[in-house]
């Protein structure tokens, strides 16, 4: 008897891609910073939104109508949207064209009524990681809204998390959130008034804020307090010791 063995040869192709993915190439935020005093309103954090223009993501600053986007001239621009009729508004445009992402270096600044001016712009990537809790602490003061704020499922119009602190002796709860005008605020429940509000606007996270205004004696007072991100780590078990006669505790 003759035994015939059939062999199959399988060729395996390994496909390898080079470069970076779209998510890696474009961060959640870009921070625009420069030292030229004539154009302060265009500085700040720009968040990627669900919109593209000329094949590139569009970024928007919270609470205002300033955008960072790629133009038909293949240059990155900071200013009003390409569809806006307000073409006289302040604007920044990269000096060089055909860059895949906005980069540091020479940008042209245009202020209404002024000539084009070349300024040095710093563009940095930023991706916030929101913690489970924030701790609000005000040295030298004592307020009901101090304490720990837990992240909740709610989000504000800019899709940034809301943080909640349970209050004692009141029917509502304190909230730490970003309002529609780009300020972080602490308020009681659905109240339209705030107990504290950040002095800086359009910041994606409250720990970046360098100053806060609190409502005290019927007026706003600028003070410095801390908003610290906290991610607690819980152990598998706790050991509790007790010295006393009641052994049922």
PyMOL commands that set and color helices and strands:
alter all, ss='L'
color gray80, all
select helices_A, chain A and resi 22-25+37-42+206-208
alter helices_A, ss='H'
color red, helices_A
select strands_A, chain A and resi 29-34+44-53+56-60+67-70+76-79+91-94+105-110+117-126+133-137+147-155+161-166+173-178+183-188+196-201+212-216+219-223+226-230
alter strands_A, ss='S'
color yellow, strands_A
deselect
rebuild
show_as cartoon
